[in-house]
């Protein structure tokens, strides 16, 4: 997220879909009340002076219904006008209606949804009918003025079809953003769908090559983000950013968590919006202290890594939650992160060494001397677009 301050609102953990690898939905979850949204506004009024982004997440946030968004969006926008609120939403789109779409469009809410590739691949891991229902919602959203981008979750099964998946996104003109499937904390077979770090690293290098192959006619957001990290020496998106103290998630009952991934896990509750906790009180909560210890662990254990400034040990949830809250290591995908960061850095060094001085100015391609774009071109685009 571009704004320094990020609040994730989780209207409900309920979800109508039953994705095989999902770990973030609960049957019978309550729905956030407008009174809780009012408490959020009251709590945030004097908490932080940074511009804020609100992301509606879940579960499935559309289960809250049109009236919820007709009331919540103006409450947040007008009540926190001094923070210049911006909004986003992550949804499977099944419950999208013209009424909800128009309410969201009024506040320019960009939509993130999930499609794992062609219908057969998608439905094999997300469930029969998922693709069609999401595409139906996509049409309603776009017909009513919403911008929709898709996240593609790569599992240990779907990664075998990576060429077909990239081709699907390319042919349909979709921006590709990927997530690796994580071990589920709520499954009897938690690693059934998980993408192992070595394979994830291979996938990222493959997508770097695809991003260059389709430069100018396809965007792979993760590759842009990774290139920007290396160029700016600073993490700017989830996973590669020091999010502690600047990102919080609020569950349906007003409970505050370090991130949406922890919502519904009582041991990670930092406080409740109705109590208006201060930043110091949040930092002194059990989860707040745990996050601080993780940060110290990263500084100590990753201090000699050349990528520490923009990697920060990866995602704290990935590192902490599977071990029951014990700090035993950094994000297990560290192997993948190091692989792609090394690859980008080495290619950049080669390009800069091989390029005449005039070519490096503004990352230009040297008046046609270099036939194919390289990572310098990706960096230039990613920084310009940010």
C-alpha positions in Angstrom: 0.0 0.0 0.0 1.3 3.5 -0.8 0.0 5.1 2.4 2.1 4.6 5.5 -0.9 3.8 7.7 -3.0 0.8 6.8 -6.2 -0.5 8.6 -7.7 -3.7 7.5 -11.4 -4.0 8.3 -12.8 -7.5 8.5 -16.6 -7.2 8.4 -16.9 -11.0 8.8 -14.9 -14.1 8.7 -17.7 -16.0 7.0 -17.4 -16.9 3.4 -19.7 -18.7 0.9 -16.8 -20.5 -0.9 -14.9 -23.4 0.4 -11.4 -23.2 -1.1 -9.4 -26.3 -0.4 -6.3 -24.4 0.9 -8.1 -21.5 2.7 -7.2 -20.7 6.3 -9.2 -17.4 6.8 -12.9 -18.2 6.9 -15.2 -19.4 9.7 -18.8 -20.6 9.4 -21.3 -18.6 11.5 -19.0 -15.6 11.9 -20.8 -12.5 13.0 -21.0 -9.4 10.8 -19.4 -6.1 11.9 -22.0 -3.5 13.1 -22.0 0.1 12.0 -21.6 1.0 15.7 -18.2 -0.8 15.5 -17.3 1.3 12.4 -18.2 4.4 14.4 -15.9 3.3 17.2 -13.1 2.8 14.6 -13.6 6.4 13.5 -13.6 7.7 17.1 -10.4 5.6 17.9 -8.5 6.8 14.9 -9.3 10.5 15.1 -6.3 11.2 17.3 -4.2 8.0 16.9 -2.2 8.8 13.8 -1.6 11.7 11.5 -0.5 9.7 8.5 -2.7 9.2 5.4 -4.7 6.0 5.8 -5.8 3.2 3.6 -8.7 1.0 4.7 -8.9 -2.4 3.1 -12.1 -4.4 3.5 -11.0 -8.1 3.8 -12.4 -11.3 5.1 -13.7 -14.0 5.1 -15.9 -12.4 2.5 -16.6 -8.7 3.0 -19.5 -8.5 0.6 -21.5 -10.6 3.1 -21.9 -7.4 5.1 -24.3 -6.1 2.4 -25.0 -2.9 0.5 -26.4 -1.0 3.5 -23.2 -1.6 5.5 -21.1 0.0 2.8 -23.6 2.8 2.2 -23.1 3.7 5.9 -19.5 2.7 6.6 -17.8 4.5 3.7 -19.1 8.0 4.4 -18.5 7.5 8.1 -14.9 6.7 7.5 -14.4 9.2 4.7 -16.0 12.2 6.5 -15.1 11.3 10.0 -11.4 10.9 9.2 -11.2 13.6 6.5 -7.9 14.9 8.0 -6.3 11.5 7.2 -7.4 11.6 3.6 -8.8 8.0 3.6 -8.4 5.7 0.6 -10.1 2.4 0.3 -9.6 -1.1 -1.2 -11.4 -4.4 -1.0 -10.5 -8.1 -1.4 -13.4 -10.3 -2.4 -14.3 -13.3 -4.4 -17.1 -11.2 -6.0 -19.8 -13.9 -5.6 -22.1 -11.6 -3.6 -21.5 -8.5 -5.8 -24.7 -6.7 -6.7 -25.2 -3.5 -8.7 -26.2 -1.8 -5.4 -23.0 -2.7 -3.7 -20.9 -1.9 -6.8 -22.4 1.6 -7.0 -21.8 2.2 -3.3 -18.2 1.2 -3.7 -17.7 3.1 -7.0 -18.8 6.3 -5.3 -15.7 6.1 -3.1 -13.4 4.8 -5.8 -12.8 1.4 -4.1 -10.4 -0.8 -6.2 -11.2 -4.4 -6.0 -8.8 -7.3 -5.6 -10.3 -10.7 -6.3 -9.0 -14.2 -6.8 -8.7 -16.4 -9.8 -6.0 -19.2 -10.0 -5.9 -19.4 -13.8 -8.2 -21.1 -16.3 -11.5 -22.5 -15.1 -10.3 -26.2 -14.8 -7.2 -25.3 -12.8 -9.0 -22.7 -10.7 -11.9 -25.0 -9.8 -9.7 -28.0 -9.0 -8.4 -26.2 -6.0 -11.1 -23.6 -5.2 -14.1 -25.7 -5.8 -16.6 -26.5 -8.6 -18.4 -23.3 -9.9 -16.0 -20.9 -8.3 -14.6 -19.5 -11.6 -18.1 -18.9 -13.1 -19.4 -17.2 -9.9 -16.4 -14.9 -9.7 -16.6 -14.0 -13.4 -20.3 -13.2 -13.0 -19.4 -10.8 -10.1 -16.5 -9.4 -12.2 -19.0 -8.4 -14.9 -21.3 -6.7 -12.4 -18.4 -4.8 -10.8 -16.8 -3.6 -14.0 -20.2 -2.6 -15.6 -20.8 -0.4 -12.5 -17.4 1.4 -12.7 -15.2 -0.7 -10.5 -11.6 -1.6 -11.3 -10.8 -5.3 -10.6 -7.5 -7.0 -10.4 -6.9 -10.7 -9.7 -4.6 -12.5 -7.2 -3.5 -15.9 -8.3 -2.7 -18.4 -5.6 0.0 -20.9 -6.8 -0.2 -24.3 -5.0 2.1 -27.2 -5.2 -0.3 -28.6 -7.8 -1.1 -25.5 -10.0 2.6 -24.5 -10.2 3.0 -27.4 -12.6 0.8 -25.5 -15.0 2.6 -22.1 -14.6 2.9 -21.6 -18.4 -0.8 -22.1 -18.9 -1.7 -19.8 -16.0 0.5 -17.0 -17.2 -0.9 -17.4 -20.7 -4.4 -17.2 -19.3 -3.7 -13.9 -17.6 -1.9 -12.5 -20.7 -4.6 -13.5 -23.2 -7.3 -12.0 -21.0 -5.4 -8.8 -20.3 -5.5 -9.3 -16.6 -2.8 -7.9 -14.3 -1.2 -10.9 -12.4 -0.5 -10.8 -8.7 0.5 -14.0 -7.1 0.4 -15.5 -3.6 2.1 -18.8 -2.7 -0.3 -21.2 -0.9 0.6 -21.4 2.8 0.3 -24.3 5.2 -3.2 -24.1 6.7 -3.4 -23.6 10.4 -6.9 -25.0 10.4 -6.4 -28.2 8.4 -5.6 -31.8 9.4 -3.2 -31.9 6.4 -1.7 -28.4 6.6 0.9 -28.8 3.8 -1.4 -30.5 1.3 -1.5 -27.5 -1.0 1.5 -25.4 0.3 4.1 -24.2 -2.2 7.6 -25.1 -0.9 10.2 -22.3 -0.7 12.5 -23.7 -3.4 9.7 -24.1 -5.9 8.4 -20.6 -5.0 11.9 -19.2 -5.8 11.9 -21.0 -9.1 8.4 -19.6 -9.9 9.5 -16.0 -9.1 12.5 -16.3 -11.5 10.2 -17.8 -14.1 7.8 -14.8 -13.7 10.7 -12.4 -13.9 11.5 -13.8 -17.3 7.8 -13.7 -18.3 7.6 -10.1 -17.2 10.5 -9.2 -19.5 9.1 -11.4 -22.3 5.8 -9.5 -22.1 7.2 -6.1 -21.2 4.7 -3.5 -22.2 1.7 -5.8 -22.7 1.4 -7.6 -19.4 2.0 -6.5 -15.8 3.1 -8.9 -13.0 2.7 -6.9 -9.9 5.0 -9.0 -7.7 7.9 -8.6 -10.1 7.4 -4.8 -10.2 7.4 -4.7 -6.4 10.5 -6.8 -6.1 12.4 -4.7 -8.6 11.3 -1.5 -6.8 12.6 -3.0 -3.5 16.0 -3.6 -4.9 16.2 -0.2 -6.6 14.9 1.9 -3.7 16.5 -0.3 -1.0 13.2 -0.1 0.8 10.2 -2.5 1.1 6.9 -0.9 0.1 4.3 -3.7 0.0 3.0 -6.4 2.3 5.7 -9.1 3.0 8.6 -6.7 2.2 7.9 -3.9 4.6 8.3 -3.2 8.3 4.5 -3.1 9.0 4.6 -3.2 12.8 2.9 -0.3 14.3 1.6 1.0 11.0 -0.7 -1.8 10.1 -3.6 -3.1 12.1 -6.6 -5.4 11.4 -10.0 -5.0 13.1 -12.2 -8.0 13.5 -16.0 -8.1 13.4 -16.3 -7.5 17.1 -13.8 -4.6 17.1 -10.8 -6.6 18.3 -7.5 -5.2 17.0 -4.8 -7.5 15.6 -1.4 -7.0 14.1 -2.6 -8.1 10.6 -5.7 -9.6 9.0 -4.1 -13.0 8.9 -4.3 -13.2 12.7 -8.0 -12.2 12.9 -10.0 -14.9 14.8 -7.0 -16.1 16.8 -7.7 -14.8 20.4 -4.0 -15.1 21.4 -3.2 -12.3 18.9 -5.8 -9.7 20.1 -4.0 -6.4 20.9 -7.1 -4.6 22.2 -10.5 -3.4 21.1 -11.5 -0.2 19.3 -14.2 0.6 21.9 -11.4 1.1 24.5 -9.5 3.5 22.2 -6.1 2.0 23.0 -3.0 4.3 22.4 -0.1 3.2 20.2 1.9 2.6 23.4 -0.8 0.4 24.8 -1.0 -1.6 21.6 2.8 -2.0 21.6 2.7 -3.2 25.2 0.1 -5.9 24.5 1.2 -9.5 24.3 1.1 -9.6 20.5 2.7 -6.1 20.3 5.7 -7.3 22.4 5.9 -10.5 20.3 6.1 -8.4 17.1 8.8 -6.3 18.6 10.8 -9.4 19.6 10.5 -10.7 16.0 11.8 -7.4 14.7 14.8 -7.7 17.0 15.3 -11.3 15.9 15.4 -10.2 12.3 17.9 -7.5 13.0 20.1 -10.0 14.7 19.8 -13.0 12.5 19.5 -11.3 9.1 21.9 -8.4 9.9 24.5 -9.7 7.4 22.1 -10.3 4.6 22.4 -7.9 1.7 18.6 -7.7 1.4 17.7 -7.0 5.0 16.7 -3.4 4.4 13.9 -4.2 2.0 13.0 -7.8 3.0 12.9 -7.5 6.8 12.7 -11.2 7.3 9.5 -11.5 5.2 6.0 -11.9 6.7 5.8 -12.1 10.6 2.7 -14.2 10.3 4.4 -16.8 8.1 7.2 -17.0 10.7 5.3 -16.9 14.0 1.8 -18.4 13.6 2.8 -21.9 12.5 5.1 -22.3 15.6 2.4 -21.3 18.1 3.8 -17.9 18.7 7.4 -19.0 19.3 10.1 -17.2 17.3 12.1 -20.0 15.8 13.1 -18.4 12.5 12.1 -15.9 9.8 9.5 -16.3 7.1 10.1 -19.9 5.7 9.9 -18.4 2.2 13.2 -16.6 2.9 14.9 -19.1 0.5 12.5 -17.8 -2.3 13.0 -14.2 -1.4 16.8 -14.5 -1.4 16.7 -16.3 -4.7 14.7 -13.6 -6.6 16.5 -10.7 -4.9 19.9 -12.2 -5.8 18.6 -12.8 -9.4 17.4 -9.2 -9.8 20.6 -7.8 -8.2 22.9 -9.9 -10.4 21.0 -9.0 -13.6 21.1 -5.3 -12.7 24.8 -5.5 -12.1 25.4 -7.1 -15.4 23.2 -4.6 -17.3 24.9 -1.7 -15.7 28.4 -3.1 -16.4 27.6 -3.9 -20.0 25.7 -0.6 -20.7 27.5 2.5 -22.1 27.1 5.4 -19.7 24.5 7.2 -21.8 22.3 4.1 -21.7 22.1 4.1 -17.9 20.6 7.6 -17.7 17.0 7.2 -16.9 17.2 3.4 -17.5 16.9 4.0 -21.2 17.5 1.2 -23.6 20.3 2.8 -25.5 18.7 3.9 -28.8 17.9 0.3 -29.9 21.3 -1.1 -28.9 19.7 -3.5 -26.4 16.9 -5.4 -28.2 15.3 -6.8 -25.1 14.3 -4.9 -22.0 16.0 -5.9 -18.8 15.5 -5.3 -15.1 16.5 -1.7 -15.4 13.4 -1.2 -17.6 11.3 -2.9 -15.0 12.7 -0.8 -12.3 12.1 2.4 -14.2 8.5 1.4 -14.8 7.8 0.3 -11.3 9.2 3.4 -9.7 7.4 5.7 -12.2 4.1 3.9 -11.6 4.4 3.9 -7.8 
